[in-house]
Each structure stands twice: as structure tokens, then as C-alpha cells.
Amino acid sequence: MADPQQSQATSKREQTSGRGLRVMAIGGGTGLSTLLKGLKHFVSLPVERSSPTASEPSISELCAVVTVSDDGGSSGRLRKELNMLPPGDIRNCIVALSEDEALLSRLFQHRFVKGSGLEGHSFGNLFLAALTSITRDFSEAVRLSAEILLTRGHIYPATTSNIELEAVMEDGTRVRGETKITASQGRIKELVLVPPDVEPLPQTLEAIARADLISVGPGSLFTSLIPNLLVRGITDAIVTSAAVKVYVCNLMTQANESLGLTAADHIRALNHHAQVARIFDYALINRRTASPEMKAKYALEGAAQIVADLEAIEALGVCPVLGDYLEEGDVARHVTDKVSRDLLELASQAPPDRTESRQIAKVSTRR
């Protein structure tokens, strides 16, 4: 008699082998753009996907949902002066997905170091501001910019409404604005959007609904990840999607956002703000220990490696998948190639099942 789990796995592979995987990555800040750089290399053309020699999972559609709550730096200035959405995080994602990472990408990332009114602005932010003024539609400006840079994916702002973040701190005080929240010394208890009832783009919900894989993270817990889940309809779309849902856990805690929080605490915070019992099937957790030098550097801000409390994660109904995801440079970064491969491997397996998930996790930890 055929093994039901093996049959499910075969069915899933047959379903996606002809067209590749449809991937939706949700987040913001440096974490999302870094992940997109890794995923981009698995995006294939139709002729490549139909090749009988293709031996590893490929991506037929890559989409990203990016938070739009930044109110600092160049983005904050443009937001205030031109009454537009902050372009910075989206610019980084466009560059990350661009086909040409040389001249055009360098141009978009070029930051003016002098000039009245220009100093501190990046060319890409000004380009998006100009296109927004011409089209009178920020999402259309993003689409056109992505076309110009020949991106291997679609980028959607979480909402096109002008939003602010407001944090309710543990002592009951309220802090308004992303910049002030990240500078606050208190611990965040709750995060809300102002105004609260903003809508996502219809294209965002459609992309989530047809996805085979939905990833959230890495990124700042309260200012890059949670704001996306507070946009009306996005959480419902994620929960009802048949996709495999994966949380990519941060490597280090972050001053004024997640000091002292474990991996399970991050997942609890995401579930709580989404107002659901469970979002994720899996969580990718780093198991590599940081060097003494890297630990000392982060300790100056009170930060440390995130504790991988695996039993607590499993108690939340989420299967932890361990990997050597830490890469050290000036700061700790994810090894995006490994993260991308493990995400696609999970999406290529059978639909999420608690028993099978644990088996997959055990295989991954032996790498």
C-alpha cells in the first residue's frame, strides 16, 4: 500500500515541477532586500523550468510585500515634503531584484553627500518621487521603476495609504512614529497603525492567494514585520492560503525592539498582532554561534544572539528548521543562499503536516 505522506509529497512536486514555485516574501528594511538577493538567483525563465535537466527547485513568480512606515532619513524628508509614501525600503528591494546589479543599481543607490536640498537623498528615492509625481500613483511608480531595472520579481507596498506606527509601551505610554519608536528605551507591548483600517493592493492579496511559499522575515520585529500584518486583509490572506508559511528568524536581538526576546517570543508577537493562533508552519533558526568579536560588538547595545528555544517553538505548533545561516561582516547577516535553498526545499515538500514537518527539520539539522 502506498504511503499517504509519500503520495502527498509526490503530488506537491508534480504540481510545481512544471511551472516552478510561486514565492511571496513579506517584510521590510535590510532583512527583506537581503533575502530577495538570494531568492532572485532561483527565478527561472519558462524554458529553464521545462528543461528535463533541472534538478533543484526554481521560482516561477517572486513577489515581495514591503512595509511603508519609515519616517526617517531621506524617505522621511520626501514623505513630509511631497506627501508621498517612503520609498527607501522599496528602493532597496528593487535594486536587490534587479537583473543588472552594476551601473543601474549603483545609480539607484547613489546618495548625494552635498548640495542644498540634495544632501542625504539617494537617487533612487528621488527617481521614485518623480515617477510618483508623474503618475500620481506610488504603486505604479514602483512598477515602472522595477521594469526599468529589469527586476526578477514584483514589489508591492503593504498599503498605499499614508500610515504611521504607534507603539504602546509596557509602562502604558504611547510613542508615535517609527523613528521615535526605534529610539525609545521602553519595551514595546503593542503596535498599531494610524489610521488602523488601511487596505492592501488587490494584487497583493491575489499574489498571496496563489503562492506556494510565504515567508515573513528577517527584519526588525516591530517596525519591519508586524506593520505588514496589521494591514487589513493581509493576515487573513496568509492564513487562508494553501502555501507553506515560514518565519525566517533574526540572528540577533535589536536594541529598543527585541532585547531579551527569544525566537519563540518573536513568533508569539507576530501571532498576537495578527490575532491568530498560528501563522507559520516552519521557522528557520540559525544554529551557528557568533564569534566572540561579533558578540562583543552587539553587546555594546545590549543585543545578543537570539535564543533558539526549540521546545517553546514546537509548543506553538511551528516546526523549527536549523541551519548555519550566520555570516559575519561589519554586522551579522543571513547567508541568503542557504536560507533561500531551505525555503524552497520546504515549499517543494508535501503540504504542511506536523509529523512530516518534524522529520524534515531533523534532516535539515544534520547538514
N, C-alpha and C positions, 0 to 999 in steps of 0.2 A: 504493500500500500504506500502511496506517495506521502511524503512528509508535508503536512499543510504549510509549515513555515517555509520549507524549501520552495513549495509551489508559489507562495506569496512573493518570495524573493525573485523567482524566475519571471513572474508576471510583471513585477516592477521594472526589472531590467529590460524585458521585451517592450514595455510601454515607452521607455525613454531612449532605447538604443538607436531608434531610427531618427529621432529628432533632437537628441541631446536634452539636457536638463534646463528647466526654467528656474532661474535663481533670483530671489529678492533679498537684498541686503538693506537693513534698516539701522540708522544711527546718525552720526554727525562727528564733527571735529576731525582730528588727525586719525583716529582709530578707523573710521569708515573708509577714508581715502586710501589708507594703507592696505586694508583688506581688499579693496577694489583693484589695486595694482596687482595683487596676487590672483584674484579671480579672472581678471581680464585675459590672462595667458591661456585660460581654458575655453575661452569663447571661440567657437569654430564656425567656419562657413558651411553652408549646406553640403557642398561637395566633400568637405572633410568629414562631416558626420556620417555620410553614406559610405565612406571608404571601408572595405572589409578589414583593413589592417589597423583600424582604430582600436586600441586596446585599453584606453583609460577613459573615464567619464569626460564628456565635453558639455559645454554650456551653449544652448541654442538661443537663449534670451537672458540677459543680465540687466536687472533693474536695481536702482537704489532710491530709497526714500531718505531725505536729508532734513534734519531739524532746521528751523529758521527763526531761532530766538536770540541769536547773537546781537549784542548791543554795544560791543566794544571795538576799538581799533578802527581800521578803515571801513569795515562793514557798518559799525555803529554810526560813524560820521555820515556815510551815504544814506543810511536809514533815516537819520534825523533831518538831513539837509534836503533830501529828494523824496522823502516819504515813500521809500521802496523797501522791499524785503532785504535782509542782509545777505550779500552774495558770497561771502568768504568761504564757508564750508562747501557750498555748491561749486564754486570755482575750483577748489581743491579736488573735488570728485570728478569734475570734467577733465581736469589735467590727468588725474590718475587713470581714467579710462581712455585717454586719447591714444590714437594709433601712433602718432608721432610724438615721442617724449623728448625730442630735441628742441628745435628752434621755436615752434609754436607754443609748446608747453612752457619753455623758458620765458617766452614773451608774456604769456598769461600770468606767470608767477613773478614777473619783474616788479619790484617795489621801488618807487621813487624815493630817493634819500634827500632830495631838496626840491625847492620850487614852491612858491606861495600857492597854497591850496592843493598842491600835488603831493607834498611830502607825506610819506606814510601810506599812501594809496598804492595798491597793486594795479597793474594794467588790466588784469582780468576782471577785477571788481569794477573798474571804470567802463570796460567793454560791456559788461552785463548791465550796468546802469544806463549806458547809451542805448542798448538794444531794448531795454525796458521802456525807455522814454519814447522810442520809435514805435514799438508795437503796442505800448500801453498794456502789456501783459507779461508779468515776470516769468511765468511758466513757459510762455512762447519764446522769451529771450533765452531761457535756459536751453530749450530745444534747439534753437538756431545756433547757439554757441557750441553745443555738442556736435552739431552737424559740421560746423567749420573745423573743429578739431578732430573730426572723424572718430568719435568715441565708439568703443565696442560695448555700448550699453545705453540704457535710458536712465535719466536722472529726474526725479520728481521732488519738488519741495513738499514737506509734510502737509503744508497748507499754504494757500496764497493770501490768507488773512494776516493782518498786522497783529502779531501776538507779543505778549510779554510773559516772562516767568515770574511767579510769586512763590516764595518758599515760606512755609510755616515752620518755625524753628521749635525745638523741644521746649524752650522756655516760654513759648506762646507768642513771641514776637514774629512779625512778618517782614520779609525782605523782598523788595520788588526790583527786577532786572537781573539778567544773567551775570553781568559784571559784578554787581553788588553781592549776589549770592555766592559766587566763587570766592569773593574776598571776605565773606563773613566768617567769623570764628566759631559760630554756633553749629550744632548738629541739626541737619535738616530732618524734619519729621514728615512733612507732606509737601508736595509740589502741585501747583495748579496753574492753568493757563488763564491769562486775562486778555480778551474775553474767553469764557470757558467753552462756548458752543461753536467752535470753528469747524469747518468742513475740509476734508481732503479733496484732491483732484479725483474725478471719476476714474481716470487712467490708473491711479494708484491702487484703488480698490480692485479694478479689473486685473492688474498685474499680480496682486496678492492672491486673488482667487484662482488663477491658473498656474501658480508657482508649484514646483516640485520641492523646492527648498526655500525656507525663510530663515535668515539669520538676523540676530539682533546683537550688536556689539562687534568689536570692542569700542569703548568710548566712555566719556565721563557719565557716570550713572544718572545724575540728576539734571545735567544740562545738555547732554547729547542723546541719551537713550530714552529716558522716561517721557520727555516732551512729545515724542512721536506717538506714544501710546495714549496720550491724553487728547489727541485729535479725534473728534467724533467719527466712529465707524472703522478706524484702523484696527483697533483691538478685536472687534467683532469679526472683521475680515480675516485676521490672522487665525483666530480660534476656530472659525468655521472652515478654513482652507484645509484641503487634504494634504498639504505639503508637510514635509518633515521640518520641524521647528527646532532651531539650535541657538543657544545662547553662547556667544564667544566671550568668555570671561576675561576681564582685565588682568594684567600681570601684576600691577602694583596698586595699592590704595592711593587715594588722591587727597591732598590737603583740602580741607573745607568742604569735601563732598563725601568721601567714603572711608575716612580714617577709622580703623578698628573693625570695619565690616569684612566678614568672610565671604567666600564665594556663594554660599547658601543665602547669606543676608542680601547679596545683590539680587539673587533670583526672587527672594521674598519681596523686596522693594518693587521689582518690576511687576510681579503678580498683583501686589497690593494696589499699585496705581492703575493697573489695567482692570482692576475689580473682577478678577477671575481667580479660580483656584489654581489653575496651572496653564501656562502658556507653552512651555518648552517640553520637547521630548528628550533632548540631549543638552549637555553643556560641555564645551571644550575647555579643559582646565590645563594650565601649564604645570608640569611637574619638575622642570629644571630649576635648580637652586641658583639664585643670582650670586655673582662674585662678591667678596667682602667689600670691594671698592664701590660696586653699584649699590649694595645695601647701605653703606655709609653715606653715599650721596643722597639717597632718598630719605634717610633717617634725619637729615638736616631739616626736612619739612615735616617730620613726624610720620612719614609714609614708610611702608614696608611691603614685602610680597604678600599677595592675598592668600589667606589660609584656605587650602583646599579641604574643607570639611565634607568628605565624600558621603559619609553616612547621613548627614543632615540633608545633603542634596538629594540622595535617593529617597529620603523620607518625604520629600516634596513631590515625588513621582517623576523626577528627572534623572536620566542616566548620565553619569559623568564619564567623559572620554578623555583620557590623559595623554599628553604629548609633550615633546620638548619644543615648546613654542617660543621660548625666550631668546631674543637676540639682543646683545648689548652693544651700545654705541655711546653717543652722548647721553642718551636716555634708553630706557628699556622699550623694545619694540617687539611685536609679534613676528615670527618667521612666517611671512604670508604664504609662501609656497606650501609649507606643511599644513597650515591652517586651511588653506583652500582645498588641498587634496583630501584632508579628512572630512571637510564639509561635504564634498562631492561624493566621497565614499559612503557616507551616511545616507545621502539622498538617493544613492544607487541601490541601496538595500531594500528589503521588504518594507512595507508600511510600518510605522512605529508599533512595536509590541514590547511590553515590559520585559518579558522573558528573553526575547531575542536581543533587545537593546543591551541587556547586561552581558550577553555573550559577545556582542560587537565591541563593547567597552573593554572587555578583558583582552580581546585580540589586540586592540589598539595600544594598551598599556605595555605589551610585550615588545613593541618595536624598538 
